Amino acid sequence: MAKRTSLQGFWSSRLAFILAVTGSAVGLGNIWKFPYVTGEYGGGAFVLMYLAFVFIIGLPTMMSEILIGRRGRRNPVTTMQLVGEEESGRSAWKYVGLMGVCGGILILSYYSVVAGWAVAYIPKAASGAFVGSDAATVKSLFNTLTGDPWALLGWHSLFMGLTVFVVARGVERGLEQAVRILMPALVIMLVILLVYSIRHGDFMAAVNYMFRPNWDDISFEGALVALGQALFTLSVGMGAVMAYGAYLPEETNIGTAAITVVLADTTIAILAGLVIFPVVFGFGMAAGGGPGLIFQTLPLAFGGMPGGVVFGTVFFVLLSFAAWTSAIGLIEPAVAWANEQFSVPRSKATLAIGGLIWLIGVLSVLSFNVLKDEKYHTPLGTLFDTIEFITSNVMLPLGALLIVIFAGWVMCRNSTSDELKMGSGLRYDMWRFAARYIAPIAVIAVFLHSLGLLSRFTNG
């Protein structure tokens, strides 16, 4: 089959691709979820489980999405349609790509709101707003922010504006230039904060919390959490990896690139924990996860530590950068689709998609204040909770499942072998076995767990 050429351009190097995919994978979850669940579900034992799952299941799934993207060389919708027609004679596979595009739009609509909180906390930290604060004051600062729809709307708008600015400039001038600056800056800030945490926090308590193997804490529930983290920390299932794969030069080895991304993503998540928890434990606070950890527990610690103004400011810049690189990956599939499907300039496609995401995001903004009352809730909670549940627990697992089934069962051996450039030896057979059997079963388990359908096993 004649090779296609990407309509959006190409990454200039393997490094650019790795930085972009790592940037998409590294997000708020790496910083506020991974360290916490590591400590809660067995420390070092959880890390070992996670690493096993990420290489046995997460890696083959990511490789599957990249190879489909490079095979099609188009946006996820058209790629799934073209490759689906070539491999099975069916164009209906395009709906898998469409689900990924829609999932990215919906995820970014609420992700942008939360990322706006991180941006809003940069001037708060820099101005010394947390200095000398007690728990009630810090909680009040957060509640004041989320309770003000106009403030939230402003930060949401700023974050979306920054994202649109980068993506509108294209692959090389926009996405690549951004990740070449943001990712090294993110790592440098992590290292600086790590050194500070070692000097001023309880570093050994954090190491014990995250890495001492607590085999008694290992459970079926913990295994499923590790499995879910291994799969979705890599941004698979929503089209970002497929879109980025479409821009991957032909000579780049997919397996090597994917392994590098997996290692980088895991390293950053672990470093984030070693930055956060020495500070938390050093001030005698309880470990936690989620927004409460980032926007209440940590600011309280920043307010009482030496150099807390600088530490807090750099931390929230770091958090904003991590969210920004993820946002770029979330919007890119939809922008590429609009650009190619409707033949509109990329800049206009980005503005249109960005405007749509901003508009949907208003619902999440209002769910923290104007629409907070229960009469505006759905059976799943607030509008924010509802959109988050549908995307995280239904669309992402379903997308990942269908993508890995497509690569493992629908695409012929010659096509996948040609893209992976592994030949037909043991390495290829290992990937194919994982893609056909292990990964689908694992994704189904995560899917059922996320819907609460395995509770009888996890609560036993």
Secondary structure, DSSP 8 states (H G I E B T S, - for coil): ------SS---SSHHHHHHHHHHHH-SHHHHHTHHHHHHHTTBHHHHHHHHHHIIIIIHHHHHHHHHHHHHH-S-HHHHHHHHHHHHHS--TTHHHHHHHHHHHHHHHHHHHHHHHHHHHHHHHHHTTTTTT--HHHHHHHHHHHHH-HHHHHHHHHHHHHHHHHHHHT-IIIIIIHHHHHHHHHHHHHHHHHHHHHHHHS-HHHHHHHHHSB-GGG--HHHHHHHHHHHHHTTTTTSSHHHHHHHTS-TTS-HHHHHHHHHHHHHHHHHHHHHHHHHHHHHTT-----HHHIIIIIHHHHHHHSTTHHHHHHHHHHHHHHHHHHHHHHHHHHHHHHHHHHH---HHHHHHHHHHHHHHHHHHHHHHTTTT-SGGG-BTTBSHHHHHHHHIIIIIHHHHHHHHHHIIIIIS-HHHHHHHHT-TTSHHHHHHHHIIIIIHHHHHHHHHHHHTTTTHHHH--
